[in-house]
Amino acid sequence: TWGPFLIGLLSFLMRMAAPSSYFKTFNPTKRLARYSAETVWHAFTPLAQQTGAINLGQGFPGYAPPAFVQEAAKRAVTMEGYDFMVHQYSRSAGCMPLVKVLAEKYSKQLNRTVDPLTDILVTNGTSEGLCASILGTVNEGDEVVALEPAFDMYSAQVEMCGGVFRTVPLRVTSDANGNKKWYLDMEEFAKAFNDKTRLFIFNNPQNPTGKVFDLTELQQIRHIILKHPKCAILADEVYENLVFEGEHVSIASLPDMYERTLTLCSAGKTFGVTGWKVGWCIGNPHLVRSAACAHQWICFSIATPFQHAIADSLVEANKPYEGFPSYFKYLLDTYLKRRDILIKGLESAGLKPIVPEGAFYVIVDTSRVEFPEEYVKKYAHEPKDWMACRFFTCEIGVAAIPPSSFYCDENKHEAANFARFAFCKPIEVLEAAVVKLQKVRDYLKD
């Protein structure tokens, strides 16, 4: 009588075991295979925590958002002046108060009338804005061009969407005073485009170099793009309010560019609220519609209270703040001070920073540093800049990010003697980091 029972029990146990053994060997899809390895963020943020190093690696603001931004969020969450709908799904393309404020802002910035109903899409940060825009414009096999070093999310999203990622490296040159700066070789840039090119991802101001493209460079880029009628531009301008040298000009403001450009920005870097994930796309209705088509199937809409809070904050930010004509002027002044503190500290440590014109990162030339033999041998299997940043984190006590992570495999050598530091931290943190960085002098070559 026990025979059938035991056979049934054994069969049940085998069925239960089969899925378990299968999922123990489950791997990401082929399209994600090369992105499943440890990322630079998984490596260096935990390393900074483990060693107690000052983290100037990851670029998140190290301070609370302004009080007026916090108060705007509080009003929305507690329904002060709102009804219960502030806690429900918003319109997929963005709540009306926010898109109206954005339309007014970008109508001035782009010298044209921006329609809040057709020209704007509110996204889950610029990250989702990038993804939705690429999904909406790039077909299988289409080519996408970007400038290196490039934000690492660009290549991953392009390849996940079935596109082919092409890059053009920025080069380093010296001006008449011997100061190093980044430049784009326009002939090299032009050669990257062909009949298959569907999109140019243009980050200005640029992460991680801090380069700001001037009007002459923008006109040259425009001239090249116009030769390729099928090519659109994805303008990542999240650092638009952090330009220290010259002024920020949106490429979409140039003649014939608005029709083919999606301009992306967000509140995260400007207001120190990267965790709110409120971003937006601005552009011609047919491009916005393409991104919106993908957006509605990715997340449909984003946090309604935060949309209302950012709408109020953008209005408030134009008013006088802390003795400055506006919050934006205050923000720029405080970041310029942060930049200068870190630049002077790096120079006094014997390092050679390439002074950024915008954003909040600085690339440093580490070629004068003679790294300990134990590090050279232990990390010989890694790119040199990874070894250098491990040294900075563990021995100097200041975490940096290896810029080779922002290059394609064939161009990683370009970053061999570079490290990236972020200065979006409180001034007292930067000053403490400068003190620690002076230990680098003990390792400088003669």
C-alpha positions in Angstrom: 0.0 0.0 0.0 3.0 2.3 0.5 4.3 1.8 -3.0 2.0 4.2 -5.0 2.4 6.8 -2.2 6.2 6.6 -2.2 6.3 6.8 -6.0 4.0 9.9 -6.0 6.1 11.5 -3.3 9.3 10.9 -5.3 7.7 12.3 -8.4 6.6 15.4 -6.5 10.1 16.0 -5.0 11.7 15.7 -8.5 9.3 18.2 -9.9 10.1 20.6 -7.1 13.9 20.1 -7.5 14.0 20.7 -11.3 13.1 24.4 -11.3 15.5 25.0 -8.4 18.4 23.4 -10.1 17.6 25.3 -13.3 17.5 28.7 -11.7 20.8 28.1 -9.9 22.4 28.5 -13.4 20.0 31.2 -14.7 21.9 33.9 -16.5 21.0 37.3 -17.8 20.0 37.5 -21.5 22.6 37.7 -24.2 21.9 41.4 -24.7 23.0 42.0 -21.1 25.9 39.6 -21.0 28.7 42.1 -21.1 26.9 44.3 -18.6 26.5 41.6 -15.9 30.0 42.0 -14.5 30.9 44.2 -11.6 30.5 47.9 -12.4 32.7 50.7 -11.2 29.9 51.7 -8.8 29.7 48.3 -7.3 33.5 48.3 -6.8 34.4 51.7 -5.4 31.5 52.9 -3.3 31.6 49.8 -1.1 35.5 50.1 -1.0 35.2 53.6 0.2 32.8 52.4 2.9 35.0 49.5 3.9 38.1 51.7 4.2 36.5 54.8 5.7 37.8 56.8 2.7 36.2 60.2 1.8 34.0 59.3 -1.2 34.7 61.7 -4.0 33.9 59.0 -6.5 30.1 58.7 -7.0 28.5 61.9 -8.2 25.6 62.4 -5.8 25.2 65.7 -3.9 26.5 65.3 -0.3 24.0 67.7 1.2 20.3 68.2 1.9 18.2 70.0 -0.7 17.3 73.7 -0.1 14.5 74.3 2.5 12.1 75.7 -0.2 12.4 72.4 -2.1 11.8 70.3 1.0 8.8 72.5 1.9 7.3 72.1 -1.6 7.5 68.3 -1.2 6.0 68.5 2.3 3.0 70.6 1.0 2.3 68.0 -1.8 2.6 65.0 0.5 0.5 66.4 3.3 -2.1 67.7 0.7 -1.6 71.3 1.8 -3.5 73.0 -1.1 -4.0 69.7 -2.9 -6.7 67.1 -3.0 -6.2 63.3 -2.8 -5.3 63.1 -6.5 -1.8 64.4 -5.7 -1.2 60.8 -4.5 -2.5 59.1 -7.6 -1.2 58.5 -11.1 -0.5 61.7 -13.0 -1.0 62.4 -16.7 1.6 60.0 -18.4 3.4 62.9 -20.0 3.6 64.9 -16.8 1.3 66.8 -14.4 0.1 70.1 -15.8 1.7 72.4 -13.3 5.1 71.0 -14.1 4.9 70.9 -17.8 3.6 74.5 -17.9 6.5 75.7 -15.8 8.9 73.8 -18.1 7.3 75.2 -21.2 7.9 78.7 -19.9 11.5 78.0 -19.0 12.4 76.3 -22.3 10.5 78.8 -24.5 13.0 81.4 -23.2 16.0 79.1 -23.3 15.4 77.8 -26.8 14.0 81.0 -28.3 10.8 79.5 -29.4 7.3 78.6 -28.2 7.4 75.2 -26.4 3.9 73.7 -26.1 3.4 72.1 -22.7 1.0 69.5 -24.2 3.0 68.3 -27.1 6.7 69.3 -26.6 7.3 67.9 -23.1 7.5 64.5 -21.5 8.2 64.1 -17.8 10.3 61.0 -17.0 11.7 59.0 -14.2 14.9 61.0 -14.0 17.1 61.5 -17.1 18.0 57.8 -16.9 14.5 56.7 -18.0 14.3 59.7 -20.3 17.4 58.3 -22.1 16.0 54.8 -22.3 12.6 55.9 -23.5 14.1 58.2 -26.1 16.5 55.5 -27.4 13.7 52.9 -27.5 11.5 55.4 -29.4 14.1 56.4 -32.0 16.6 53.5 -32.6 15.7 50.4 -34.6 17.6 47.1 -34.6 21.0 47.7 -36.2 20.8 51.5 -36.2 24.0 53.2 -35.1 24.3 55.7 -32.2 27.3 58.1 -31.9 28.6 59.5 -28.5 31.7 61.2 -27.3 34.1 59.5 -25.0 34.6 59.4 -22.1 30.9 58.8 -22.0 28.4 58.2 -19.2 28.3 54.4 -18.9 24.5 54.2 -19.2 24.6 55.3 -22.8 26.2 52.2 -24.3 24.2 49.8 -22.1 20.9 51.4 -23.1 21.7 51.6 -26.8 22.8 47.9 -27.0 19.7 46.8 -24.9 17.6 48.5 -27.5 19.4 46.7 -30.4 21.4 49.6 -31.6 25.1 49.7 -32.4 27.2 52.1 -30.2 29.9 54.1 -31.9 32.2 56.5 -30.1 34.6 59.4 -30.8 37.1 60.1 -28.1 37.7 63.7 -26.8 41.4 64.5 -26.9 43.5 66.5 -24.5 45.5 69.5 -25.7 47.3 72.5 -24.0 46.6 76.1 -24.5 49.2 78.9 -24.9 49.7 79.0 -21.1 50.3 75.2 -20.9 46.9 74.5 -19.3 45.3 71.3 -20.5 41.8 71.2 -21.9 39.5 68.8 -23.8 38.8 69.2 -27.4 36.8 67.4 -30.2 38.6 66.6 -33.5 35.8 67.6 -35.9 37.3 65.6 -38.8 37.3 62.4 -36.6 33.8 63.2 -35.4 32.5 63.6 -39.0 33.9 60.2 -40.0 31.8 58.5 -37.3 28.6 59.2 -39.2 27.1 57.2 -42.1 23.7 56.2 -43.6 23.0 53.9 -40.6 23.5 56.7 -38.0 20.2 57.3 -36.3 21.2 59.2 -33.1 23.9 61.4 -31.7 24.0 61.5 -27.8 25.4 64.8 -26.9 26.3 65.5 -23.2 26.9 69.2 -22.6 28.3 70.1 -20.0 30.0 66.7 -20.2 30.4 64.0 -17.6 33.1 63.1 -16.7 35.4 65.7 -18.3 33.5 68.9 -17.3 33.9 70.2 -20.9 31.5 72.9 -22.0 31.1 73.2 -25.8 31.2 76.8 -27.0 29.1 78.3 -29.8 31.8 77.7 -32.5 32.0 74.0 -31.6 28.2 73.8 -31.5 28.0 75.3 -35.0 30.5 72.8 -36.3 28.6 69.9 -34.8 25.4 71.3 -36.3 27.0 71.5 -39.7 28.0 67.9 -39.6 24.6 66.6 -38.3 22.7 68.4 -41.0 24.5 66.3 -43.6 22.7 63.3 -42.2 18.9 63.8 -42.5 18.0 60.6 -40.6 20.1 61.5 -37.5 18.5 62.9 -34.5 20.2 64.4 -31.4 19.7 63.3 -27.8 21.0 66.3 -25.8 21.8 65.3 -22.2 22.0 68.7 -20.4 21.6 67.7 -16.7 24.4 70.0 -15.8 23.0 73.0 -17.6 23.0 75.1 -14.4 26.7 74.4 -13.6 28.8 76.2 -16.2 31.8 78.0 -14.8 33.6 79.2 -18.0 31.6 80.9 -20.8 27.8 80.1 -21.0 25.6 77.1 -21.6 24.0 77.1 -25.1 21.5 74.3 -25.9 22.2 72.9 -29.3 18.4 72.8 -29.8 18.4 76.6 -29.9 20.5 76.7 -33.1 18.7 77.0 -36.5 17.1 73.7 -37.7 18.1 71.9 -34.6 14.9 71.9 -32.5 13.2 69.8 -35.1 15.7 67.0 -34.6 16.7 67.3 -31.0 15.3 65.9 -27.7 16.8 67.9 -24.8 17.0 66.0 -21.5 17.4 67.5 -18.1 16.4 66.8 -14.5 15.9 68.3 -11.1 18.3 65.9 -9.4 21.6 67.7 -9.8 20.2 71.2 -9.6 18.2 70.8 -6.4 20.2 67.9 -4.8 17.3 65.5 -5.1 18.8 62.7 -7.2 16.5 60.2 -5.3 13.3 61.9 -6.5 14.0 60.9 -10.1 12.2 63.8 -11.8 13.5 64.4 -15.3 12.1 65.7 -18.6 12.4 65.6 -22.4 11.8 68.7 -24.5 11.5 68.7 -28.2 9.6 68.6 -31.4 6.2 66.8 -31.0 7.1 63.9 -33.3 10.3 63.1 -31.3 8.5 63.6 -27.9 5.7 61.3 -29.1 8.2 58.6 -29.9 9.8 58.7 -26.4 6.3 59.0 -24.8 5.2 55.8 -26.6 8.0 53.9 -24.9 7.6 55.7 -21.6 4.0 54.7 -21.2 5.0 51.0 -21.3 8.0 51.4 -19.0 6.6 53.2 -16.0 3.5 55.1 -17.4 4.0 58.1 -15.0 6.3 59.2 -12.2 5.7 60.2 -8.5 3.0 62.9 -8.6 3.9 64.7 -5.4 7.5 65.2 -6.5 6.3 66.6 -9.9 4.3 69.2 -8.1 7.2 69.9 -5.7 9.6 70.5 -8.6 7.1 72.7 -10.4 6.9 74.9 -7.3 10.7 74.8 -6.8 11.5 75.9 -10.3 9.4 79.0 -9.8 10.9 79.7 -6.4 14.4 79.2 -7.7 14.1 82.3 -9.8 13.6 84.5 -6.8 16.4 86.1 -4.7 18.1 83.5 -2.5 20.8 83.8 0.2 21.9 87.2 -1.1 22.0 86.2 -4.8 19.6 87.2 -7.5 18.3 83.6 -7.7 18.9 80.1 -6.3 20.6 79.3 -9.7 23.2 82.0 -9.2 23.8 80.8 -5.6 24.2 77.2 -6.8 26.8 78.3 -9.4 28.7 80.3 -6.9 28.9 77.5 -4.3 30.0 75.0 -6.9 32.7 77.3 -8.2 34.1 77.6 -4.7 33.9 73.8 -4.3 35.7 73.3 -7.7 38.5 75.7 -6.8 39.1 74.2 -3.4 39.6 70.7 -4.9 41.6 72.0 -7.9 44.0 73.9 -5.6 44.3 70.8 -3.3 45.1 68.5 -6.1 47.7 70.9 -7.5 49.3 71.3 -4.1 49.5 67.5 -3.9 51.5 67.4 -7.1 48.7 66.2 -9.3 47.7 67.7 -12.6 43.9 68.4 -12.8 42.3 69.3 -16.1 40.2 72.2 -14.9 36.5 71.6 -15.7 34.4 74.3 -17.4 31.2 72.8 -16.1 29.4 69.9 -14.2 31.0 68.8 -10.9 33.8 66.4 -11.8 37.5 66.9 -12.4 39.8 64.5 -14.3 43.3 64.3 -12.9 46.5 63.3 -14.6 48.2 60.7 -12.4 51.3 60.1 -14.5 53.6 61.7 -11.9 52.6 59.1 -9.2 54.8 56.2 -8.7 52.4 53.5 -7.4 53.6 50.9 -4.9 54.9 47.7 -6.5 52.4 45.7 -4.4 49.5 47.5 -6.1 51.0 47.2 -9.6 51.4 43.4 -9.2 48.2 42.7 -7.3 46.0 44.5 -9.8 48.0 43.8 -13.0 44.9 42.2 -14.5 42.9 45.4 -14.3 43.3 48.7 -16.3 45.9 51.0 -14.7 43.4 53.6 -13.7 41.4 51.0 -11.6 44.6 50.2 -9.8 45.3 53.9 -9.3 41.9 54.5 -7.8 42.2 51.5 -5.5 45.4 53.1 -4.3 43.8 56.6 -3.8 40.9 54.9 -1.8 42.9 52.5 0.4 46.2 54.4 0.9 45.4 58.0 0.5 41.9 57.8 2.0 40.1 59.6 -0.9 37.9 57.6 -3.3 38.0 58.3 -7.0 36.5 56.7 -10.0 38.6 55.1 -12.9 37.5 56.9 -16.1 38.3 53.9 -18.3 34.8 52.8 -17.2 33.5 55.5 -19.5 35.4 54.3 -22.6 34.7 51.4 -25.0 37.2 48.4 -24.8 39.4 49.6 -27.7 39.8 53.1 -26.1 40.2 52.2 -22.5 44.0 52.9 -22.8 43.1 56.6 -23.2 42.3 56.7 -19.5 45.4 54.9 -18.2 46.8 58.0 -16.4 43.5 59.5 -15.3 41.3 59.5 -12.2 37.9 61.2 -11.7 37.0 63.1 -8.5 33.6 64.6 -7.8 33.3 67.9 -5.9 29.5 67.8 -5.3 30.2 67.5 -1.6 30.1 69.9 1.4 33.0 72.3 1.6 34.2 70.8 4.9 34.3 67.4 3.2 36.4 68.7 0.3 38.8 70.5 2.7 39.3 67.2 4.6 39.9 65.4 1.4 42.5 68.0 0.4 44.4 67.3 3.6 44.4 63.6 2.9 45.5 64.1 -0.7 48.8 65.7 0.4 50.0 62.2 1.2 50.3 61.7 -2.6 53.5 63.8 -2.5 55.3 60.9 -0.9 54.7 58.9 -4.0 55.6 61.4 -6.7 58.4 60.7 -9.2 61.4 63.0 -9.2 
